[in-house]
């Protein structure tokens, strides 16, 4: 490709997503891209994939390199010694152990090691992905795809879209109004989400089938500056996330679980 020609949109988006993950975008550019992520599930899925790969690579243990292997790499790379005539300029020192480690990591990734990295994000990565999805919904023009306080409208809509839906219980009498629902793409998984409002705060309730759920401990957590509560029932694994005070979020979870259990 000619260097004067602009990159295709797909390549440009990939570069922007990597810059966002690395924290290299300024505030205005990051906000613009976050809004695009909220409106484009495919772009959001690619962002989640890149973030998962980066997190997995960072967790990759540094491979042990034997002294014999290091010596052989150094021997292959070092040029033959020429007869010394005059004082030769000092050569830059090379960290052959670091070079050998890099060779081993590269060989691991090229030989299919990426399959291990992409099997699925670790539990903390999934919680961070939920936080990113919730943040994008707050930046979007609307945090919901289907606007309704009627559970008999929200649940069938989610069922029709992706074939599953959690119980959309009515908690308006307790101060938690159902606003509607949306389809989220979190860590490459398509999952249903319910959205509730408590005073000026929004609560996202993400649900996933148990067989696809990350192995998170039940109970209070936090991710991305938000409070997060995780629990399971017989069919779903739930994550309730909000910027509201922890006692209020715990109260919402307790009321939702009680209402869901009682039909």
C-alpha positions in Angstrom: 0.0 0.0 0.0 1.3 3.5 -0.9 2.3 5.4 2.3 0.3 8.4 1.1 -3.0 6.4 0.9 -5.2 6.3 4.1 -5.5 3.0 5.9 -8.7 1.0 5.4 -11.3 1.7 8.1 -10.8 -1.8 9.6 -7.1 -1.2 10.1 -7.7 2.3 11.4 -10.2 1.0 13.9 -7.8 -1.8 15.1 -5.1 0.8 15.7 -7.5 3.1 17.6 -8.7 0.2 19.7 -5.1 -0.8 20.6 -4.3 2.8 21.5 -7.4 3.0 23.7 -6.4 -0.2 25.5 -2.8 1.1 26.0 -4.2 4.5 27.3 -2.6 6.4 24.4 -5.7 8.4 23.2 -6.4 11.8 24.5 -9.7 12.4 26.4 -11.6 13.6 23.4 -10.6 10.8 21.1 -11.2 8.2 23.8 -14.7 9.5 24.5 -15.5 9.5 20.8 -14.3 5.9 20.4 -16.2 4.8 23.6 -19.4 6.2 22.0 -18.7 4.2 18.9 -18.2 1.1 21.0 -21.5 1.6 22.7 -23.3 1.8 19.3 -21.4 -0.9 17.4 -21.5 -4.5 18.9 -19.0 -5.8 16.3 -16.5 -3.1 17.3 -17.1 -3.7 21.0 -16.4 -7.4 20.4 -13.1 -6.6 18.7 -12.2 -4.3 21.6 -13.0 -7.1 24.1 -10.9 -9.6 22.1 -7.9 -7.3 21.9 -8.1 -6.5 25.6 -8.3 -10.2 26.5 -5.3 -11.0 24.4 -3.3 -8.2 25.9 -4.2 -9.2 29.5 -3.4 -12.9 28.8 0.0 -12.0 27.3 0.8 -9.9 30.3 0.0 -12.8 32.6 2.2 -15.2 30.5 5.0 -16.4 32.8 8.6 -15.5 31.7 10.0 -18.8 30.3 13.0 -20.3 31.9 16.0 -20.3 29.6 18.9 -22.6 30.1 22.5 -21.4 30.1 23.3 -23.8 27.2 20.5 -22.3 25.1 21.6 -18.8 25.8 25.2 -19.6 24.9 24.1 -21.1 21.6 22.0 -18.1 20.7 24.9 -15.8 21.6 27.3 -18.0 19.5 25.0 -17.8 16.4 24.5 -14.1 16.7 28.1 -13.0 17.5 30.3 -12.3 14.4 33.7 -13.9 14.1 36.5 -11.9 15.8 38.7 -10.0 13.4 42.4 -9.6 14.2 42.9 -6.5 16.3 44.9 -3.8 14.5 43.9 -0.7 16.4 41.8 -0.1 19.4 38.3 -0.9 18.1 35.3 1.2 19.2 33.3 -0.4 22.0 30.4 -2.5 20.9 27.0 -2.1 22.5 26.3 -4.9 25.0 23.4 -7.2 24.1 21.4 -9.0 26.8 21.5 -12.4 25.2 19.3 -13.9 28.0 16.5 -11.4 27.2 17.0 -12.2 23.5 16.7 -15.9 24.1 13.6 -15.4 26.3 12.0 -13.4 23.5 12.8 -16.2 21.0 11.1 -18.7 23.3 8.0 -16.6 23.7 7.8 -15.9 20.0 8.1 -19.6 19.2 5.4 -20.4 21.8 2.9 -17.9 20.3 3.7 -19.0 16.7 3.2 -22.6 17.5 -0.4 -22.3 18.6 0.0 -21.0 22.2 -2.5 -18.3 21.3 -5.2 -21.0 21.5 -4.5 -21.1 25.3 -4.8 -17.4 25.6 -8.1 -17.2 23.7 -10.0 -19.9 25.5 -11.6 -17.3 27.6 -10.7 -14.3 29.8 -9.9 -14.8 33.4 -12.5 -14.0 35.9 -11.1 -10.5 36.7 -10.9 -9.8 33.0 -14.6 -10.7 32.6 -15.5 -8.3 35.5 -13.5 -5.6 33.8 -15.4 -6.3 30.5 -18.7 -5.9 32.3 -17.5 -2.6 33.7 -16.5 -1.4 30.3 -19.8 -2.4 28.8 -21.7 -0.6 31.6 -19.5 2.5 31.1 -20.3 2.5 27.3 -24.0 2.3 28.1 -23.7 5.4 30.2 -22.1 7.3 27.3 -24.5 6.1 24.7 -27.5 8.1 23.5 -29.7 5.4 25.3 -28.6 2.7 27.7 -31.3 0.3 26.5 -32.3 -1.4 23.2 -35.9 -2.0 24.3 -37.5 0.7 26.4 -40.3 -0.7 28.6 -41.1 -1.1 32.3 -43.3 -4.1 31.4 -41.5 -7.4 32.1 -44.0 -9.1 29.6 -42.5 -6.8 26.9 -38.8 -6.9 27.9 -38.4 -10.6 28.4 -40.0 -11.8 25.1 -37.9 -9.2 23.2 -34.7 -10.6 24.6 -35.8 -14.1 24.0 -36.6 -13.2 20.4 -33.2 -11.5 19.9 -30.8 -14.0 21.4 -32.9 -16.9 22.7 -32.6 -16.3 26.4 -33.6 -13.8 29.1 -33.4 -13.5 32.8 -36.6 -12.8 34.8 -37.4 -9.1 34.3 -38.9 -8.6 37.8 -40.8 -5.5 38.7 -39.2 -3.7 41.6 -40.7 -0.2 41.1 -42.5 -0.4 44.4 -39.1 -0.8 46.1 -37.6 2.2 44.3 -35.9 0.2 41.5 -37.7 1.0 38.2 -37.2 -1.3 35.2 -36.2 0.8 32.2 -35.9 -2.0 29.7 -33.2 -4.3 28.4 -30.4 -4.6 25.8 -28.1 -7.1 24.2 -24.5 -6.8 25.3 -21.3 -8.3 23.8 -19.0 -9.0 26.7 -15.7 -10.8 26.2 -17.0 -12.1 22.9 -20.2 -13.4 24.5 -23.6 -12.2 23.6 -25.6 -11.9 26.8 -28.9 -10.2 27.9 -28.9 -7.3 30.2 -31.6 -5.6 32.2 -31.4 -1.9 33.1 -32.9 -0.5 36.3 -32.9 3.1 37.7 -32.6 4.0 41.4 -32.9 7.7 41.9 -30.2 9.2 39.6 -28.2 5.9 39.3 -28.5 3.2 36.6 -28.0 -0.5 37.4 -27.0 -2.9 34.7 -28.0 -6.6 35.4 -26.0 -8.9 33.2 -27.1 -12.6 33.0 -25.4 -15.5 31.3 -26.1 -19.2 31.2 -24.2 -21.1 33.9 -22.2 -23.1 31.4 -20.8 -19.9 29.8 -20.2 -18.0 33.0 -16.8 -17.0 34.2 -15.6 -18.7 37.4 -16.1 -15.7 39.7 -16.8 -16.0 43.4 -20.2 -15.0 44.5 -20.5 -11.8 46.6 -19.4 -8.2 46.4 -16.7 -7.2 44.0 -15.6 -4.0 42.2 -14.4 -3.3 38.7 -13.6 -0.1 36.8 -14.6 2.1 39.7 -18.1 0.5 39.9 -19.6 -1.7 42.6 -20.3 -5.2 41.3 -22.3 -8.1 42.9 -22.2 -11.6 41.4 -24.4 -14.6 42.2 -26.0 -17.6 40.6 -29.3 -19.4 40.5 -30.3 -22.6 38.8 -30.2 -21.1 35.3 -28.1 -18.0 35.2 -25.0 -16.3 36.5 -25.7 -12.7 37.3 -23.6 -9.5 37.6 -25.3 -6.4 39.0 -23.1 -3.3 38.4 -23.6 0.4 39.3 -22.0 3.5 40.6 -24.5 3.6 43.5 -23.5 3.1 47.1 -22.7 -0.6 47.9 -25.5 -0.9 50.5 -28.1 0.3 47.9 -26.7 -2.2 45.3 -26.8 -5.0 47.9 -30.4 -4.0 48.7 -31.3 -4.2 45.0 -29.7 -7.6 44.6 -31.5 -9.0 47.7 -34.9 -7.7 46.4 -34.3 -9.0 42.9 -33.3 -12.4 44.1 -36.3 -12.7 46.4 -38.7 -11.5 43.6 -37.1 -13.9 41.0 -37.3 -16.9 43.4 -41.0 -16.2 44.2 -41.9 -15.9 40.5 
